[in-house]
Amino acid sequence: MRFFNIFRRKSQKSVRSLRIDGVSTKMTPHPDDAELAAQALLEHMSAPKGRGKKPAGKQPKEGSAAYYKQLRGKISEAHAAEARDAQRYLAYTEEELKENPGLEQLMEIEKGLYTIQDTIKREKGDLESRWQHCLAQVIVLQTKDIPDTIDDIS
């Protein structure tokens, strides 16, 4: 009987988000100072104790296989960071569009959507369909607001 207990998986603890009662936050298109400070603190706390950063050592010779492998790693890290930023901006946009933003804010959102367009085209999938939906919604809301502003001018 004990033999079979070895193969049982231990129950995994459920993941709960950290929240402070009575405090609400608003999504921002880019990380603010408090968020960056919290990220740095978490990275510092999760770093192994007693060990500093690894010495840089020798850099691979340009043109070698190791050099291109290292370069590929840096590029894929940058692409992953861009994808996270694009996903964050889309979440921000979706939240803002629920609150009926004004024309100026819609123009800002549209500009932001076009700045992440290259990343969206590279990533494709769900991110692309969310981006298209947000852009269409922004354009529709802008066209609804334009006749009102023209009547106000005349």
N, C-alpha and C positions, 0 to 999 in steps of 0.2 A: 504494500500500500504506500509506503513512503517513497518508493521508487517513482510512482506516478505523480507524486506531489512535486517532484523536481521540475517536471515539464509544465506545471501550471504557471501561468503568468501572474505576476503580482498585480493587484488592482492599481491602476494608474489614478493618481489624484486628478481631480478635475481642475482645469485652468480657470481662474477667476481674474477678471480685470481689476486693477487697483482703482478704487474710487474713494473719494472723501464725501461723506454725506453732506448734502446741502450745497455742494459746489458743482456748478456746471461749467463746461468749457465749450468753446466755439472753435470749429475747425478753421485753420488758417491755410492759405495756399502754400506757404513756406514755413519751415520751422522757426519759431521765435527763440529769443535768448533763453527763456526758462526751459524750453524743450531741449535745446542744445546742451544746457548745463546738466539736465537730468540724464541725457544720453552719455555725456562724459563721465558722470558719477557712476553710472551703471557699468560702463566699460572699465573704469578704474577698480570698482569693487569685484568684477568678475575676472580680473587679471590674476594670474598665479602669483602668490606672494613669495617674496624672497628672490625673485628673478626679475631682472631688468629686461629691457629690450635686447633682442639678439643683435650682436654686432653685424654691421652690413656685410662685411666680408668682401670677397671678390665679386665684382659684377661680371656677368657672362660677356664674352667677347662679341662685339657687334657682328652680325652675320652668322653666328653659330646657332645651332638648334636650341640650346638652352636660352639664348637671348630671345629668340622668337617665341619660345614657350612662356617665358616670363612676360613678354609683351602681350601675348594672347590673354594671359591671366589678368593683366592690368586693364585691358580693353573690356573683357567680360565683366570685371568688377564695376567699371564705369557704366556699362550698359545696364547692369542690374540696378545701380544707383539712379540712373535716369528713369528706369521703369518704375521704381518706387516713388520718385518725385512726380511722375506723370499720374500714377495711381492716386497719389495724395491730392493732386490738383483736381482730378476728376471727382473725388469724394467731396472736396470743398465746393466745386461747381454744382454738384447735385444738391448739396445742402442749401446753397445760396438760391438756387432756382426754385426751391420750395417756398421761399419767403417773398416772392414777387419783388425782385430787385428793380431799381430805377434804370433809366436809359443809360446813364453814365456808367453804372456798375455793370450793366449788360455789355457795354462796349469794352470795359476792362476784362471781363470774363472771356469775351470772344478773342481778344488779343492774346490772353493767356492760353486759350485752347489752340490757337494757331502756333504758339511758340513750342508746344509739345507735340506738334503734328509729326515730325520726323521720328520721334520715339514711338509714337502710336503706330505708325506704318511699319516700323521694324518689329514691334511686339505682336501686333495683330490680335486675333481672337476676341475675347470678352472686352478687353481694354479698347479695342477699336470700335466695337459696337456701342459701348458706353460713350465714347468720345463723339461718335456720329450723332447719337441721341442728344447729348448735351448741346452740341453745336446747332442742331436743328431746332431745339427748344429755345436757344438764345436768339436765333434769327427770327423765329415766329414771334417771340415776345418783343423784339425790337420793331418788327413791322406793325405790331399792335400799338406801340407807343409813338411811332412816328407821326401818324395822322393827328394825334392829340397835340403834339408840339407844333405842327404846322398851323393848326387852328389857333393856337395860342399866339403865334407870331403875327397873324393877320388881323 
